[in-house]
Amino acid sequence: MTSPRYPAFGIREVEPTDREGKTMARRAPKLLLPLLLPLYLAACSTNPVTGDRQMTGLMPPEKEAAIGAQQHPEMLKEFGGKYADAKVQAYVDRLGQQLAAKTEIPGTRYTFTVLDSPIINAFALPGGYVYVSRGLMALANSEAELAGVVGHEIGHVTARHSADRYGRGVLAQGGAVLAGIFLGQQVGQMAQQGAQAALASFSRGQELQADNLGIRYMTAAGYDPREMAGFLSSMGRHAQLEALLAGQAGKADQFSYLQTHPPTGDRAERAAAAANVTPGASYLVRQDEYMQAIDGMIYGDSPDHGYVRSRVFAHPGLGLRFEVPNGFRLLNSDKAVLGIGPDGAQMVFTEAPAQGAFSAGDHIVSVWAKGAPLSDLRSLSIDGMPAATAITRLSGKDGPVFARLMAIAGTNGSYYRFLFTAGLEQAGRLDAGFLSTAQGFRRMTAAEKAGLKPYRIKVVQVKPGQKVADFVAAMPIKDYAEERFRVLNNIPPGTEPRPGLWIKTIIEG
C-alpha cells in the first residue's frame, strides 16, 4: 500500500531546514533537550525499595492513594463485583496483610479484594488496592501458591510501577508533542510510537521485578517460593483447556493470565535465586489450610451472570433461557454469551439499550445494523415478546460471512440480541439451527429457576484405591470433565492422586 504522504509519482517531502541548511531533524535533540530536561528532572526520583531511578515524581504517593480509591468502585463494577463470602474475603485479607507487613514500607495501607469472577485474574491499583479473582483461587492448590500471586501484586505497589508508567507516559507524550511542533506531525507520531514500544518493553521488566519482590515477601513471611512454579504450571494447563473449550486448541496464549505475566519456564526459579532463597530450608506450604478455606466456593458462573449447562444458557435473575444447536459450545461472561460452533460458526448473545428504536425491526435497521445491506427483514413473536430478524453479510478474516440478526424486545427499553455468523458455504445448512435457537428463547418457569444452583468446589481427601476416574464420574460437568479435574488439581495426564491428598471436586448446590 502506498502511503498518502508519499504518493507514487516520484515526489519526495523535503525536510525543513534552518538558516544554515541543516535539517531540523538533525538539530532536534539539541532543540528539545532544554525543554524536556525540567520535565525529566521533575518526574525522576529514586525508589527506596528497588533502588531504581523512576519517573514517579509526577504521581506522589498521596495521588496514588487518591487514584486507587477513585478507581476501586469501577474495578468492582468491571470485574464482577466483590465475592459475597465473608470467610474467603477475610482469609485473603489476612494473608495479604501478613505479606504487606514484610515489605520495606510496612505502614502502607492495603485493601485486598476477592472478585466474583471465574476468570483467572489478579492485579493491583495504585495506593495498595490488590485484587484476586475467585477463579484464580479455585486454580491455586496451596496457601503458598496464593501468597506468590498476592506478593507479586504487592510488589507492583511497592515498586510504584503505576506511578513510573504514568511518569514515562507523560514524558513521552511531552517529547512527542514538542517533536511535532519542531519537526511536523510525522516525526511527532514516530516519537509517540517509539514511546509506546518502550513502555511495552518496560512492562515486561516490571513484571519480572514484581516476581522478585513477591518472592522476597512470601519468603520473609515463611512461605515456600518454589510453590510459585506449581501455580505457573496450573495456569499454563488452564490456558490450554480454555483454548480447547473455545475450539481453538493450540492458541492457549489468547486465554492466559500469562499474556501479561511473562510465561518463561524458569521464571519462579530465577526469582527465587534473586531473593537468595536458602536451599533445603523449611518453608510453609499450608495446602490443607488453603483447601479448607476455599471449600464451598462458587466455581464457574456466578448466579448474577446466569449459568451454562451443556448447550443451555439460563439466567434465573432475568428469568430467560435458550438452547444452542448440536455441535455448539457455550462460554459465558458478565457481558455476553458466546457460542462456538462447527466450521467457524459463532453466536453472540447480548442485551443492548433501544437507543430510540420504536420496534425490534427498527432497532436492527436504525441502530444495530445501521447502513448495512439487509435482507429477509421480518417481524415475529417469540414467547409473546415482539421480535424481528434479518440477514446480512459481514467481513471476516477470510472473506465475507453470512450473518443472522435477531432482536427481541426486553424490559426497561432494552433488546436481547442474537448474532449468528457462518461461512457462506455453511449458511444454508446452519441457518435453520440459528432460527431455532432464537425462536426457542423463552421465559423460565418458577420450578426451573428454583432448580438451578451454582457449581461449587467441594474439597475431599483421597482414599486408598481412588482414581481420577472415580472423581470425574461424580462431577456434574461432563464435557472435558477429566481435563477440568486434572487442571483444577494440577494432576498431570496419566498420573493418579496419592492417598491422603486433599483435592477439589465440583458439585452442584
N, C-alpha and C positions, 0 to 999 in steps of 0.2 A: 504493500500500500504506500502510496506517495503522500508524504506529509504536506498539509496545506500551506505550511510556512516555507516549503522549498519546492515549488512547482517544477515539474519535469520539463522545463523549457530552457535549461542552461543558465538560469538566473540564480545568483547566489546573494545571500544577505551580506551586507558589508558591516563589519563590527564597528561600533562607534570609536572614534579616536580622540585624543586630546590635542593640544596645540603643537606638541612635538611629534605627532603622528603615531604615538604609541597607542595600542588598543586599550580600551578601558578594562577589558578582561584581565590584561596583564597587570594593570595597576590596582585591580580590585582589592587584593589583600591589604595593600598599604592604605587604601582609602577607607576600608571597613574596620580595620583594627582599632583605630582610636574611638570609633563609635561603639564597637562591640565590647571593648575592654571593660568599661564601667559596668555593663550588664553582666559580664562574666564574673567580675570581682564581687558584685552584689550577690550573685547566685551561689558562689563557691564556698564550701565550708568543709571541715574535717569531721567525719563520723567517729565519735568516740568508741563505738562498738567494733567497727571494722577497720578503722584507721584510714579509710579511703577518703580521697578528696571527691566531694559530691556536689551536684547542683541543687542543694537543698535550701539555700538561703532565701529563695523566693516563696517557700512554704514552711514557715516556722512551726514548731510543734503545736502551738495553740491553734493554728489554722488547720493542721492535720486533724486535730480533735473535732473542730467545728465541721469539717467536711465529712468525717466519719459519721458524726451524729446526724447530719443532714441527710446523708445517703442511706443510713441504716433502714429507715422505713421503706425506701424504694427497693432495696435489696430483698427485703422480706416479701414485698409485693411481686417482684420479678421472679423469685426462685421458690415459689410455693408456700411462703409463709413460715412461721415458726412451728416446728413439730410439737403437737399438743400432748406431750408426755413429760410431766414434771420430773420423773425419775431419770429419764435419759438426759434431759437438759441439765439437771443437777450433776449428773455423772461427768458430762463433758466439761462443764464449768469447773468442777473440782480438779479434773485433770489439767485443764488449761491454766488455771491459776497456779497449780503446782509447778508447771513448766515456766510460766511467766516469772515466778519468784526466783528462778535460776538464771535469768537474763542479767545483762550488765546494767540494766535500768529497772530494778525490781519494783520501784514505786509507780510505774506506769499503770494506768487503769486499763483493764482489758474486759471486753464483752464477748463471751463465747456463745454462739447460737447454733442449734441443730435445725437445719432447714427441712421442711416437709416435701422433699423431692427424692424420687428414685434415681435420679441421675448421679453418677459418680462425680462429686464436685467438692472442692474446698478452695477458699480464697480469703483474703484479708483486705480490709479497707484501712485508710489512714486513721490514726487515732486509736488503734488497738481493737478494732472490730474484726473478729475472726469467725468464719462460718465453715461448717462441715455439713454435708447432706446426710440424711438417713440412709440413702443409697450407698454412700461411701462407708458408713458404719456397718451396714449389712455385709459388705465385702471384706472388711477387716476381720482378723481372727485372733487378735490379742490386744491388750491394752497398750503394749509396746508399739504395735503397728500404728494404732491411732495416735500415740504420742509422737511418732515420727512425722505424721501428717500435720498435727497441730503445731509441733515445734517448728516445722518448715514454714508455716504461715506466720507464726510469731517472728521468725527470722526476717520475713519481709518487712514487718513492722519495725523491729529494732534496727535493721539496716536502712530504714527510711527509703525504701525503693520507690514508693509512690511519689514522695517529695522530689527525689532525684529525677525520676522520669518527667515530672512536671517541669522542673527547672530546665532540663535539657530541651524539652519541647518548646518552652518559651524562648530560650536562647537560639534554638534552631530556627524558630519562626521569625525571631528578630533578625537573624542573619539573612534569611530568605527574603524578608521584606526589604532590607537595606540593599541586598544584591539586586532585587528587582528595580529599585529606584535608580541605582547607578548603571545597571547593565541591561535593563529591559526585562520583560516578562519571562522570556525563555530561560535565561540564566537563573532567575528567581525560582522558577519551577524546578530546575535541576538541583538547586540548593535545598529546596524543600524535600524533594525525593531522596536526596542523599541523607538528609537528616532522619527521615523515616526509616531508611535502611539501617542506619547506625543505631537507632533506638531498638529496632527489632533484634539486631545482633546483641545489643547490650542486655536485652531482656533475658536472653539465654544465660548470660553470665550472672544475672541477678538470681535466676532460679538455682544455679549451682551454688551460689553463695548462701542462699536460704537453706539449701541442703546442709551445708557445713554448720550453719548456726543452729538449725534444728537438731542435728546430731549432737552438737555441743550441749544444748539444753536438755534433751532427753537423757543423755549420758549423765549429766550433772544431777538429774532427778533420779538416777539409778536404773533407767530402762536400757534394755539391750539394743544397741543401734543396728545390730545385724537383722533385726526383725523388719527393718525397712525394706530389705531385699525381698522378703516374702511378700510384702504388700505390693511391691512393684511387679512381682510375678503375677499376683492375682489381678492387678489392673490390666496387664497385657493380655491375659486369658479372657478377661471380661470384654475387652475391646474386640477380640476375635469372635466371641459369642454374639455380641451386638451386631457385628457385621454379618454374621451368619443368619441371625434372625431377620435382618433387613434385606436379605437376599443379595448381599454384596460381599460375599466371602473373599478374602484377600485384600479388603480395604479397611482393615482394622483401625488404621490411624485416624480415619474420619470419625470414629466413635470413641476415641480415647481421651481421658483426662491427661494422658501423657502428651497430647498435642501441644499443650502449653507448659508441660513439665518435662524436661529433656529425658527421653527414654533410653539413655545409654545403659548398656548391660551392666557395667561396673559402677554405676552411679552411687549406690549406697556404700560400696567398699571404699571408693575414693573419698567420699565424705567422712566415713568413719576414720580413715587414715589421717585426714586433715585435722580431725578433732583429737588425735592422739589417744584413740581407744586402746585400752590395755588388753592384749590377747589373753584369753583364759580367765579374765575377771568374772566375778559373779554378778550378773545383771538381772533385773526384773523383766519378766515376760507377762505374767498375770493373764494367762489365757482363760483360766476358769472364771476369774472375776469378770472379765470382759463379756464372756458368753452369758453369764447371769444378768449382766446389765442390759443386754440387747434382747433377752428372751421376751417374746411377745411384741416386739417392734413390728410395725407395718412393713411389709415387703412389696415392692412394686407400686401399683396405682394407689393413690390416695382416694378416699371416698369423695373428697371435694372435686376430683377431676374425672370421676367415672371409672369404670372397670372394663378391661379387655378380658373376655372369656372365650378363648378359641377364636371363632370367626364373628363373635358378637361383641358389640360395644354397647354398654348400658350405663346410664348416668342416673342413679336414684334421685339425686338432688334436683336435676332438671326433669326427671320423670320420662326420659326418652331412651329409645334403643333402636339399633339397626343391625343387620347381619350382612356380611360381605360374601361374595360367591366363593365356591370351592377354589382352592389354589391361591387365595389371598391370605396374607398375614397382617395383623393389625398391630400398630405401635401407637401408644398414647402419650400425650404430653398435656400440660395445662393450657396450651393454646390451640392445639389441633389434634386430630386423629388421622394417622397416615396408614393407608393400606398398600402393601406391596404385593403385586400380582404377577402372573406369568408373563414372560416375554417383555418385561419392562413396563407393564401396565401399572398404573398407580391410581389411588383415590386419596383425596384430601377432604376432610370434613371440618368445617369451622362454623363459628357464629359471627355475624357481622351486623353493624347498625344499618338501618334502612337508608340513611342519608337522603331523605326526602322522597324516596320512591313510594308511589301510591299503590303498587301491587308487586307480586313476585316477578311477573314478566317485566315490569318497568325497572325493577331492581337489576335484573340481568342486563337489559338493554342500556339503561342510563347510568348505572353505577358500576356494576361488577365487570361487564364486558363492553364498556362504552367504546364505540368506534370499531369494534371487531365485526367482521362479516359473519352473521348468524344465519342458521337455517333450522328448520324443524322447531321453530318457536311456538310453543303452545302452553295453554293453561290447563291445570288439572287439580284434583283434590287428593291429598294424602292424609289418611286417617282424620278426615274432616278439616284439615288445615289447607288454606289456599296455597298453591304452588305453581311453578312454571319450570319449563325445561327448554333447552336449546342446544344445538351443536355448533362447533366452530373448529378451526384449525389453529394450533399454536406452534411456535418454533421450538423444536427440540434440538438437542446437541447433535443428533444425526439426521436432522431434517424435520419437515412438518409432521405433526402428530394430531390424531383425532382427539377431540375434547368434548365431553358431555357435561353440561352445566345444569344443576338442579337447585332452585331456590325455594325454600319452604318458609312460610310466614311463621315467626315465633312469637314470643311475648315481648312486651316493652319496646315495640317498634324495631325489632331485630329480625334477621333472616338466618335460618340454618342453610348452609350451602355445601353441596357435594360437587367436587370437581373430579371427573374421571378422565384419565388420559390413556391412550394406547397408540401403538404404531398403526399407520394407515392400513396395513395388510391384516392386522388383528382386529380392527374395529368392528367389522361385521360379525365376528364370532363372539366378541366380548360385550358388545353394547347391550344385548338383552339382559345380561347379568348386571350391568350398570343400572339399567332402569329398574330391575327387580330390587336391587339394594335400596335405591332411593324411595321406591314406592312401598317398600316394606318398613320404612321409617315410621315409628308409631309411639304412642304414649304407653308407659309401663303401667301394669296393674299394681294395686296395693300389695298383693302377695309377692309379685316379682321384686318390688322394692325391698320388702322385708326379708326376702330370701337371699339377697346379695350381701355378702360380707367380704371385707378385705382379706388378702393373703397376709399372713403373719409369720414371723420367724419363731420356730419352736426349737429350743436347744435340748438335745438329748445326749446321753453318754453311750458310746458304742459298747455293745455287749460282745462277749466272745462268740465268734462264728457269724456275726452280722456282716453283710456285704453291702456295697454300694447299691446293688440291685434291690435290696430289701427296702432301703430308704426311698429310692426313686419310685418304687411301686406304690408307696403310700402317699406320695405327693399329689395334690390336686392339679398341678400343671403337668400336662402330658407332652407338649411339643418341646423337643430337645431337653427333656427332663433330666437325663443323666448329665448332659453338658452343663446345665444350670447348677445341678447339685455339686458337681466337681469344682466348678468355678467358685461357687459360694464358699466352699470349704478348702480351696486350694489343694485339691487332691488330684495329682497328675493322672492322665489316662493310663489304664492298665494296672493301677495300684488300688489297694484297699485300705480303709482307715484302721488304725490299730485299736484294739480293745482298750477301753478306759478313756479314750479321747472324747472331748466334748465337741459335737458338731451341730451345724444348723440344718434343720429341715424346714419345709414350708407347709403350713396348714391354712385352712380357710375358717375364719371365725373371729 
